[in-house]
Amino acid sequence: MTPRSIAVFVSPHGFGHAARAAAVMQALRARHGTRFQLFGSTPAWFFDESVPDTFDRHEVETDVGFRQRSSLDVDLHATVQALEAFLPFDDALLDRLTDIVVGAGCQAVLCDISPLGIAVAERAGLPSVLVENFLWPWLYEPLLDEAPGLADAARALQAWFDRATLHVQAAPACVPAPGAVAVPPVSRVPRRDRRTVRRALDVPDDVPLVVVTMGGIPQDLPFLDRLAAHAPVHFVVTGAPETVTSGTLRLFGPSAPLYMPDFVGAADAVVAKLGYGTAAEVWAAGCPFAWVARPNFREAGPLGGWVEATVPGFSLAEADFLDGAWLDRLPELLDIPPTRGVREGGAGAVADLVADLVA
């Protein structure tokens, strides 16, 4: 049996979870012609860019993770409030989502890292596949003194994560789990080659192109007015206040539909918040990378160590990024040789595990 229809529940915390889920969806579609029932609040355009015409989308909060004031600043009080509203799951909500999943003939439920999907799978009598490189209880642990209200949520979430039929950890896993299946980093594949993307952006082949992105959570970028002074270097900036092209700058607003693997593949360097989705796609492309770690975010240690060992580039202090001091190191970043040639990640391995589960 092939996975003809799969339900996918995606955490809305940034775009990294959506990128990883979309990569698995791409592999399932390519190998098995799978269609999807997609549950979450990530903008529809994100999946339209990755897996067009393959899914029915259902708007629902599938996870909390953290509430954030900006891409680099977590609001713990708002996070606790959101978790108290989210848990325990509402029976009427579970019934409604289960009816959709069963009515669509889904054969399994893929969760990145949504606990709600595991609960729906259990109610529907379907196997669930949990894909992660960290789990929320582990991220909450060092914050319990500051936000004790996270403790009850962490216990409830861990209980649901433990009930997944199949546990898959995508490298680099923060805490290797006994019994979990380990796969390489999971990232989406480019749709267009480097030259085609640069021509679409009107960037000459022989000038440097730098991509600046903070993922799917808004962040003020006070250095934008300094970028033009670094011509002939061209910049693509995501999460800008508006979408506009001006000289060597191509700015994209928060709702602009973008397919980042194409931009990363066309770039000579990437400057970004350290997050799984960007790190995995930069790793796959072999592009030099300057990353901004969030020191109060526990994932930063394992993920940053892996990036430092496998991706050419260097880390940036948050203050140096925000005030634009990183631009002084731009020549250093652009002098780093890339490791071109797309690496094969773990999306296909996850697709095969799902296919084996429904066979």
TORFIKE-181340 format. One record per residue (C-alpha): residue in three letters; x, y, z. Coordinates in steps of 0.5 Angstrom, whole numbers, plus 2048, in hexadecimal, padded with zeros to 3 digits. Layout:
<mipas>
AlaXYZ
...
</mipas>
This chain:
<mipas>
Met800800800
Thr8028077FE
Pro80180D803
Arg7FB8107FE
Ser7F9815803
Ile7FD81880A
Ala7FB81D80F
Val800822811
Phe800826817
Val80582B818
Ser80882F81D
Pro80783781B
His80D83981F
Gly81183C81A
Phe812839813
Gly817834815
His81282F817
Ala80E830810
Ala81483080C
Arg81682980F
Ala80E82680E
Ala80E829807
Ala815825805
Val81181F807
Met80B821804
Gln80F8227FD
Ala81381B7FE
Leu80C8177FF
Arg80981B7F9
Ala80F8197F5
Arg80F8127F7
His8088107F8
Gly8038167F5
Thr8018177FC
Arg7FC81C7FE
Phe7FB820804
Gln7F6823809
Leu7FA82880C
Phe7F982B813
Gly7FC831816
Ser7FD839816
Thr80383A812
Pro80183E80C
Ala7FE83A806
Trp80383D801
Phe80983A805
Phe806833803
Asp8048357FC
Glu80B8377FA
Ser80D8307FD
Val80882B7FB
Pro80382F7F6
Asp7FC82B7F5
Thr7FD8267FA
Phe7FA828800
Asp7F382A803
Arg7F582F809
His7F182F80F
Glu7F3835814
Val7F483381B
Glu7F9835820
Thr7FC82E821
Asp802830826
Val80483682A
Gly80C83582B
Phe80E83C82D
Arg80A84382C
Gln80F84882A
Arg81084F82A
Ser81584F824
Ser81984A820
Leu81E84A826
Asp81A84C82C
Val815847830
Asp80F849834
Leu80F844839
His80884683D
Ala805846836
Thr80783F835
Val80483D83B
Gln7FE84083A
Ala7FD83D833
Leu7FF836836
Glu7FA83683B
Ala7F5838836
Phe7F7832831
Leu7F882D836
Pro7F4828837
Phe7F1827830
Asp7EA82982F
Asp7E682282E
Ala7E2826829
Leu7E8828825
Leu7EB821825
Asp7E481F822
Arg7E482481D
Leu7EB82381A
Thr7EA81B81B
Asp7E481B816
Ile7E881F811
Val7EE81A812
Val7EA814811
Gly7E581780C
Ala7EB819807
Gly7ED811808
Cys7F481380B
Gln7F880D80D
Ala7FD811812
Val7FF817815
Leu80581B815
Cys80782081A
Asp80C82581A
Ile80C826821
Ser805827822
Pro802823828
Leu7FB824825
Gly7FC81F81F
Ile7FE81A824
Ala7F881A827
Val7F481B821
Ala7F781581E
Glu7F6811825
Arg7EE812824
Ala7EE81181D
Gly7F180A81E
Leu7F780C819
Pro7FF80B81A
Ser80281281C
Val80981481A
Leu80D81981E
Val81381D81B
Glu81782181F
Asn81E824821
Phe81C826828
Leu81582582C
Trp81282B830
Pro813828837
Trp81B828836
Leu81B82F834
Tyr816831839
Glu81A82E83F
Pro820833840
Leu81A839840
Leu816836846
Asp81983A84B
Glu817840847
Ala81083D845
Pro80E838849
Gly807837845
Leu80B834840
Ala80C82E844
Asp80582B844
Ala80582C83C
Ala80B82983B
Arg80982283F
Ala80282283B
Leu806823834
Gln80B81E836
Ala806819837
Trp80381A830
Phe80A81A82D
Asp80B813830
Arg80581182D
Ala807811826
Thr80780B822
Leu80E80D81E
His813812821
Val81881581C
Gln81D81981E
Ala82081E818
Ala82881F819
Pro82A82381D
Ala826820823
Cys827824829
Val82581E82D
Pro82681782A
Ala82081382C
Pro82080C82D
Gly81C808828
Ala81C80E824
Val81E80D81C
Ala82381281A
Val823815813
Pro82881A810
Pro826822810
Val81F82380D
Ser81F829808
Arg81B82A802
Val81E82A7FB
Pro81F8307F6
Arg81A8307F0
Arg81F8357EC
Asp8268357EB
Arg82B83B7ED
Arg82B83E7E6
Thr82483E7E5
Val8228417EC
Arg8278477EC
Arg8258497E5
Ala81E8497E8
Leu82084E7ED
Asp8248527E8
Val82B8507EC
Pro83184F7E7
Asp8358497E7
Asp83B84C7E9
Val8398507EF
Pro83884E7F6
Leu83184C7F9
Val83084C800
Val829849803
Val82784C80A
Thr82184980E
Met81E848815
Gly819842813
Gly812843814
Ile81284781A
Pro81284F819
Gln81885381B
Asp81A85A81B
Leu82085B816
Pro823862818
Phe829860813
Leu82586080C
Asp82786780B
Arg82F86580B
Leu82E860806
Ala82E864800
Ala835867802
His838860800
Ala8378607F9
Pro83885C7F4
Val8368577F9
His82F8557F8
Phe82A8547FE
Val8248507FF
Val820851805
Thr81A84D808
Gly81685080D
Ala81785780B
Pro81185D80C
Glu80F85C805
Thr8118597FF
Val81585E7FA
Thr81B85E7F6
Ser8208637F6
Gly8278637F3
Thr82A85D7F6
Leu82585C7FB
Arg81F8577FA
Leu81B857800
Phe815853801
Gly80F854806
Pro80D84F80B
Ser80784C807
Ala80B84C801
Pro80B8457FE
Leu8128427FE
Tyr81683C7FC
Met81C83C801
Pro8208367FE
Asp82083A7F7
Phe8238407FA
Val82883C7FF
Gly82A8387F8
Ala82B83F7F5
Ala82F8427FA
Asp8368437FC
Ala835844803
Val82F844808
Val82E84880E
Ala828845813
Lys82684481A
Leu82883D81C
Gly82283881A
Tyr821831818
Gly81E833811
Thr82383880F
Ala829834812
Ala82782D80E
Glu826831808
Val82C835808
Trp83082E80A
Ala82C82B804
Ala82F8307FF
Gly836831802
Cys835838802
Pro83983D807
Phe83583E80D
Ala835844813
Trp831842818
Val82D84681E
Ala82C841824
Arg827842829
Pro82B841830
Asn824840834
Phe82283B82F
Arg825834831
Glu82583182A
Ala82A836828
Gly83083282B
Pro82F82C828
Leu82D82F821
Gly832834821
Gly83782F823
Trp83582B81D
Val835831818
Glu83C83281A
Ala83E82B819
Thr83B82A812
Val83983180F
Pro83F83680D
Gly83E83D810
Phe83E840817
Ser83984281D
Leu83784981E
Ala83584D825
Glu82E84F825
Ala830856826
Asp835856821
Phe82F85481C
Leu82A85981E
Asp82E85F81E
Gly83185D817
Ala83985C81A
Trp838855816
Leu839859810
Asp84085A812
Arg841853811
Leu83E85280A
Pro844852806
Glu84784C80B
Leu84084880A
Leu840849802
Asp848846802
Ile845840805
Pro84583B7FF
Pro83F8377FF
Thr83E82F7FE
Arg83982F7F8
Gly8358297F6
Val82F8287FA
Arg82F8237FF
Glu82A81E800
Gly82681E806
Gly82181A80A
Ala81A81C807
Gly81A816803
Ala81C811809
Val81681480D
Ala812813807
Asp81480C806
Leu81380B80E
Val80B80D80D
Ala80A809807
Asp80D80380B
Leu808805811
Val80280580C
Ala8047FE808
</mipas>
